């Protein structure tokens, strides 16, 4: 049996940009992606702490070290610049593997910096 479990999480990053006219996705600083074991085009869930909105999209690499977290396309209507969000990724694993797996949890500092 396979189950879906938490793979990794960027906990409480700040939306730095919202681009309604882009085709879609979320752009994330490549340093944040590496720290949270996220890859380009990976499906993620974005949870807005400010308004409770939840959405699913995919990741585009942002400039390394920039702190960028930009919602693109229609998702830009669900978050405003300055909102705090949680970016979550999941993985499908065999039950026994899932019992042993420890998710990667990243808690960025102000400006979406790692420290």
C-alpha positions in Angstrom: 0.0 0.0 0.0 1.2 3.5 -0.8 0.2 6.6 1.1 0.8 10.4 0.6 2.9 12.0 3.4 4.5 15.4 4.1 7.9 15.5 2.2 9.0 19.1 3.0 7.8 22.5 4.1 8.8 26.1 3.9 7.1 27.4 7.1 6.0 31.0 7.1 7.7 32.7 4.1 6.5 36.1 3.0 5.0 36.8 -0.4 7.4 39.3 -2.1 5.5 39.6 -5.4 2.3 38.7 -7.1 2.1 38.7 -10.9 -1.4 38.2 -12.1 -0.4 38.4 -15.8 2.1 35.5 -15.6 0.9 32.0 -16.9 0.9 30.4 -13.4 3.0 28.9 -10.6 5.0 30.1 -7.7 8.5 31.4 -8.0 10.8 30.5 -5.1 14.3 31.6 -4.3 16.6 28.7 -5.3 18.3 28.7 -1.9 14.9 28.1 -0.2 14.1 25.4 -2.7 17.4 23.6 -2.0 17.0 23.9 1.8 13.5 22.4 1.6 14.4 19.7 -0.9 12.1 21.2 -3.5 12.7 21.0 -7.3 11.5 23.1 -10.3 8.1 22.0 -11.6 7.3 20.2 -8.3 3.6 20.4 -7.3 3.1 22.2 -4.0 0.3 23.4 -1.8 0.4 27.0 -0.7 -1.5 27.9 2.5 -2.1 31.6 3.2 -1.8 32.3 6.9 -3.4 35.8 6.5 -6.7 34.7 4.8 -6.8 30.9 5.0 -6.7 30.4 1.2 -5.2 27.1 0.0 -4.0 26.4 -3.6 -2.0 24.0 -5.5 0.6 25.0 -8.2 4.1 24.2 -9.3 7.5 25.7 -8.6 9.6 27.9 -10.8 13.2 28.6 -9.7 13.7 32.2 -8.5 17.0 34.0 -8.3 19.3 32.4 -5.7 19.7 34.6 -2.6 16.9 37.0 -3.6 14.3 35.8 -1.0 11.7 35.9 -3.8 8.4 34.1 -3.2 6.1 35.2 -6.0 2.6 33.9 -6.8 1.9 34.0 -10.5 -1.2 33.9 -12.6 -4.7 33.4 -11.1 -3.1 32.4 -7.7 -1.9 36.0 -7.4 -5.5 36.8 -6.4 -5.3 34.6 -3.4 -2.3 36.2 -1.8 -1.1 39.8 -1.4 2.5 41.1 -1.2 3.4 40.8 2.5 1.2 37.8 3.3 2.7 34.9 5.2 2.4 31.5 3.5 3.4 27.9 4.1 4.6 26.0 1.1 4.1 22.2 1.5 5.2 19.3 -0.7 4.1 15.7 -0.4 5.4 12.4 -1.6 3.9 9.0 -2.2 5.7 6.2 -0.4 5.2 2.6 0.6 3.7 2.5 4.1 6.8 1.1 5.8 9.0 3.8 4.2 6.6 6.5 5.2 6.7 5.4 8.8 10.5 6.0 8.8 10.6 9.2 6.7 11.4 12.5 8.4 10.1 15.5 6.4 12.4 18.5 5.7 11.1 21.5 7.6 12.6 24.9 6.9 11.9 28.0 9.0 13.2 31.0 7.1 14.0 34.3 8.9 12.9 37.8 8.0 13.2 38.6 4.3 12.9 34.8 3.5 16.5 34.3 4.4 17.9 31.1 5.8 19.9 32.9 8.5 
